Amino acid sequence: MSFIIRKGKAGDCKAALELIHELALYEKAPEEVELSLEQLIDDGFGGNSIYELLVAEDRGQIIGIAIFYEKYSTWKGRCTYLEDLIVTKSKRGIGAGKALFEAVIKYSKEKNSGRMEWQVLDWNVPSINFYKAYDAELDGEWFNGRFTREQIQKIDLD
């Protein structure tokens, strides 16, 4: 194993954003990424950070990231939500994704999380198989609800 897993820092955000764009392209939604480098840095390393960043680094190059945060469940209490687990295409299969995923599991154990959750697209068979190898529950029962930034702004609450 030539890579290391470490806690991310603000200086890693440029590489993290490049991986986020790579993931968006893989998921057939490159136009959906609105996040700026400045926002990514501020949200993760500003005065009110809201996410954790782990990086897989190989000889000084960031080859993968895990972005996650704590959420709260009224049924389970503190939970961990894995927003994204990304390994650059040329480095997949060397164990970096597994190491990042297991580092988030370790974090969840240390926090005594009631659940660790994430999403995976139904057509992403390699990722589905990866999670199934951990005996993960993949729930097809719940629908994901969301508003876009534009929808939120358009809602008249007066």
Number of C-alpha atoms within 10 A of each C-alpha: 7 9 19 16 18 14 13 21 14 17 10 17 23 16 17 25 18 13 22 22 19 18 20 15 14 12 12 10 12 14 9 10 13 9 11 11 16 12 13 18 18 16 16 19 19 13 8 9 13 13 16 19 21 22 29 24 18 16 9 9 12 22 24 27 31 25 20 22 15 17 14 14 13 6 7 10 12 18 19 24 21 20 15 18 23 23 26 17 13 8 13 14 10 13 15 27 23 16 18 24 20 13 17 24 17 12 15 19 14 9 13 13 20 16 17 19 15 12 13 12 9 10 9 11 11 9 15 16 12 13 16 12 9 9 9 13 9 14 8 7 6 6 7 6 5 8 9 8 8 8 9 10 10 9 9 6 5 3
